[in-house]
């Protein structure tokens, strides 16, 4: 049975509230404490049942040292890589941290590598973010939705002085989303929670229908007389709601770095070799267009796409492997389909197909070319015939692509 997870953020959200709600939902308190007190951080995790405005909920408290060794993105990336978790948990955690650091970098006009976590405790954030990914993995990273976010209002004191709520980093994370301030004068939505929700989930439609299977409640550390400071998690049977971003992959609304440079002193062979190295350095894609440059010289325009976390490595590879002496860079928004790889049986062989969808509707189904080629070899038939055979199975299994 397909499931999805809804987080009701009526009183905002914080990393520990998300943890508490999921721990309550999964009844995973003992295992969580045992796991995260032994991953190499000097932290103590307390999980307790409390009552907020006459409502029972879980509360998670992470006690950490005043200072942390992990304060930069590189530090955190290295810690995550060495953590004793499966690859998908690490990939999701890295994606959330990348989003969090990008938001902070944009605020201060700095490169991602120069940003340090000060307002947000680095060890606390590691437990919050890795902990969320560990708990979400127990739900098989099912589609995640959240209700309209509530930020709070007023001002908060930071090391940069008095700032309005929501603070600039949270405001960056909420671009393109609906949110409201609410009636409580304090910060209700923390940067860590905003990064988790926007990196791994999507805002629920106003008419969302939920068939609840299990619920969990996580309480915050503050108490407000006018409303219970609780975040509620609802695990429900999936009933046609648009799918959330594929686990470990980018969100439907995403950002990408575009790096461009022109060359008029390189051969096609050199460009092909350089392109392979640039991809190995972390580029998402690279394409080359030919044209005329100054003085009528034939030349090439190379466009490279990469994520923020890989940008410096990709730039280094561009300068090392090509004859470029400069490049142009810009950060752009992109809209991409959610993608999933499935396997279908064709004439006794397994063929992978890539299924792309948008708002819950299938837009494209494409077979993996290498698998079709292998099928043709195994059956001793032309490739074009194998392709028609696979397409016939796809049409029979999935029908036509939805309008």
N, C-alpha and C positions, 0 to 999 in steps of 0.2 A: 504494500500500500504506500503510495506516494504521500509524503508529509511536507509540511512547511511550518516555519516558526514565525510568530508575530510577537514583537515587543511593543507593549503599550507604554509610551513615554509621556504620560499625562503630567508627571512631575519631573520632567527632564530625565537625565541618565548620567551615570558615571561608570567607570570601569568596574568598581567593586559592586555596584548595583546589578550590572549585567551578569557578573560572576555569580552573585548570590541568587538571582532569579533562575539561572540555568542549573546551578547546584541543587536548588530546591526542586526544580522540574525533574532532574535526573536522579535525585537522591544520591549525590556523588560527593558529599562533604568529606568523608573519611579518606577516600581515594585521592581527592583533590589536595587535601592537606599533606598527605604522605608524599605525593608526587612533587609538589612545588616547594616543599621545605628541603628537598634533596636534589635540586638541579644546579647547585653551585652558587646560589645567592644566599647571603646572610639574612634571610627573612624568616619571620614567624607568621603563620597563617592561623587566624582564629575564625571559626565558623560557629555561629550561634543562632538560636531561635529568639526573635524579639517580637514586640507588638508595637505597631505604629498606628496611632489614632484608632485603637481597638481592632486592628487588623494584623493577623499573624504573618510573619515573613522571615526570611533568612537574612543574616547580616554577615558580611565578610570584612575582616580587618587584616591588612597586611602591614606588619611592623618591620621597617627596614632601617639600615644604618643612615646616619645623617648624610654621608657621602657615598658615592657609588663609583665603581671603576668604569661602568658603561654609561657614558654621557653623549657620545657622538653616534651618528648613524653607523659608521664603520665599526665602532665598539659593539653596538647592539647587533649588527649584522653578524659579526664574528661569534658573539655569544649564542645567537640563535642557531647558527650553522653547527656549533658544537653541542647543542642541547640534545638530550636523549629522546627525541621525538621523531615520528614519521615525517617523510618529506612534505606531505601536503600541509601538515600543521606548521612546519617551518616556512613554507612558501606563503601561506596566508598571513602569518605573523609578520614576515618581512614586508608584505604588501601594505599592511596596516601601518607599520612604522614608517614606511616610505611616504605614505600619505600624510602622516602626522608631521614628519620632518619637512615635507614640502610646504605645508601650511605655515610652519614657523619660519622657514626660509623666506617665503614670500612676504611675511610681515616685516622682517628685518632687512630685506634687500640683500641677503647673503646667499652664497652657494650652500647647497645641502650639506656638504662636507664640513662647513664651518659652524653649523648649528649645534648647540648643546642643550640638553634638557635640564632646565633649572627650575622653572615653576612646577614642572611635572617631575616627580621623583622617578629616576630611571629604573631602579629596582622595582618600584611599585608598578610602573608601566609594563615592565617585562612580565610580571605575574599577571597583571590585568589582561594584556594582549595575548601572551602565550596561553594563559589560562582560558580565555575565551575560545581560542582556536582549538585547544585540547577538548573542551566541552562540546564545541560545535562539531568536532570530528565524531563524537559519540552519536550525533544525530545525522551522521553521514553528510555533513555540510549541506543540509537540506536548504531550499530557498528561504531566505530571511527577509522579513518585511518589518517596517517600523511605522508607527503612527506619526501624525504631525508633531514635530519636535518642539519642546518648550524650553526656552533658554534661560528664563528668569529676566530680571530687569535691574536697573540701578547701576552701581559701579562696584568694582573690586580693586583692592590694593595689590599691585604686583611690584616686582623689582624695577619695572620701568615706570612706576608711578601709578596714579589712579586711572583705570581704564573702564570704559563703558561695557556693560553686558549686552550681548555676547562679546567677549574679547576678540581682537582681530584674527587670531588663529582659528577660532571656532567659526567666525564669520566666513573665512576662506573655505573651510570644510563644508559649509552649508550652501555654497553657491549652487543655484538651480533647484533648491529644495524649498518647500513651504515650512515656515516655522512661526511661532508666536512667542511673545515675551511672557505671558501669564501674569498672575497677580502677586507673585512672591518676589520680594526685593532681595535677590541674591543670585549667584551663579548656579543654575540648575543643570546645565549641560556642559560637561567637561570636555577638553580637547581629546582626551583618550577615548571617551565614549563616542564622540562625534566621528573620530577616525575609524573606529571599529564599525559603526553603523554604516557610514558612507562608503567604506572600502568593501564591505562584504554583503551589504543589503541594499534594499531599495525602498523608497517611500510607498506605503500602501495606498491604493486608490480609495477614494471616499466611500465607495459602495462595496468594500471588501466583505465577503461572506465567509464566516469561519465555522467549521465543524470541529469543536474542541475535543481533543483526546486527553491531554494532560495540561496542567498549569503549574507555574512556579512564581513566587514573589520574592523580590529582592529589595531590602530596605536600605536607604541611604543613612549617612552618619548624622545628618541634620534632622531636626523635628520642626514641623510647621503646624501651627494650630489650625490654619485654614484648609489644609489638604494633607492626606497621608503621603509621606515621601517614599513612595513605593514604585518600582518598575515591575511590571507583570509580563511573564513569558507564557505564551499560549502555543502549544504544539497541536496542530490541527491536520485533518485529512485534506489533502490538496484537491480543490474543486475548481480548476480552470483559471485560477489567478495567474497572471503573467509570471513567468519563471524569473527567479533572481539570477544574478550573474553566476556563471559556472564556477564551482569551487576552485580556487587557485588561479583563476583567470581574471582579466580586467572587467570592470563594471561596464554596463551598457553605455553610460556616459563617462568618458574617460579622458585622460590627458596624455599627450605624447610629445616628445621633443623632435623637432624637424631640423636636421643638420644638412646644409647644402654647400657645395663647393664646385667650382669650374676647373677643368684641366684642359690644357692644349699641348701637353708635352708628355703624354703617356700612351702606350700602345694598348690595344684591346686585351692582349694577354696579361699585361701588368694590371689592368683594371680588374679583370676577372679574379686574379690571385689576391689583389687587395680586398675585393669585395668579400671573399671567403673569410679572410682574417677579421674584417670588420664585423661580419655576422658572428664569428666565434667570440668576439669581444662583448657581445650582448645586444647587437642591433636587432630590432624586431623585423626590419625589412630594409632593402636597399634596391634602388633602381637607377638606371643610367639612361640618359637621353643624349643623343648626338645633335650637333648644330654647328653654326659658324660663329667664331669668336672674332676679336679685333684683327684687323689686317687680313680678313678673309680666311683665317686659319680654321681647319676643322677641329672641333673640341667636344668636350663631354660635360654634361651637368649631372652630378651625382647627388641624389637625395637619400638620406639615411634617416630612418625612424628608430627611436629608442626611448626607453623609460628613463625617468629622472635618475634613478639609482645607478643606471649603467652609462649615463651620459659621459662622464669623465673618462671611463675606460674606452668607450667608443671613440671619443675625440682623440685619445692617445693612439688608438689603432689607426685612425685616419691619417694622422701626421706621420706615424711610423711606417705604414705600408704603402702610402700613396705619395705623389709629388706635390700635394696640396701645401700651400704656405699660409692658408687662412680659410675660414669658413663662416657661413652665416648660421645663426641658430635662433629658433623661436619655439615657444611652448604653445601648442594648439589643443583645442578641445576636439574630440572625435566621438562619433557615435558608432558603436560596433554591435553586431548581433551576438547573442549568447550562443556558444558553440559546445557541442557534445559529440564525442566519438562513440559510435556503436559498432557492433559486429553482426553481420548477417551471413548465413550459410548459402553458398552458391555452388552447386554441383560438387558437393562434398568438401569444399574449401571455405575458410573463413575470410570474408572481405570486410575491411573496415570502411565505414561511411561517416562523413562529417555532416552532422545535422545542425543547421543554423536557424535560430528562432528569434522572434521579436514580439514582445508583449504576449507571450504564450502561443504564438502561431508559428508554424514551421514555414520558413521562407526559402530554404534551399537544402537539398540533400545531394552530397557529392561523394562518389566512391574514391577511396585512396588509390591513386594511379598505380603505385608500386604493387598493390595487392591484385589489381586487375591484370597488370602485366604478368605477374606470377601465375595467375589463373589461366591466362592464355597459353603460357608455356606448358603448364601441367596438362592442359586439354589438347595441346597441339592444334590450336585454332588461331586465326588472326586476332590481333589486339582489338580491332574494331568490332569483331563478332563477340568477343568476351565482354566488351563494354556494353553492347546491346543486351547481352544476357544478364549482366549485373543490373542494368537499368530496369529490365523487366521485373527482376526480383524486388527492387526498390519500389516500383510502382504497385506491385502486388501487396507488399507489406505495409507501405505507408500511404498509398493512394497519391493523389495529386497534391502539390504544394498549395497551401491555403492562400486565398486572396486576402 
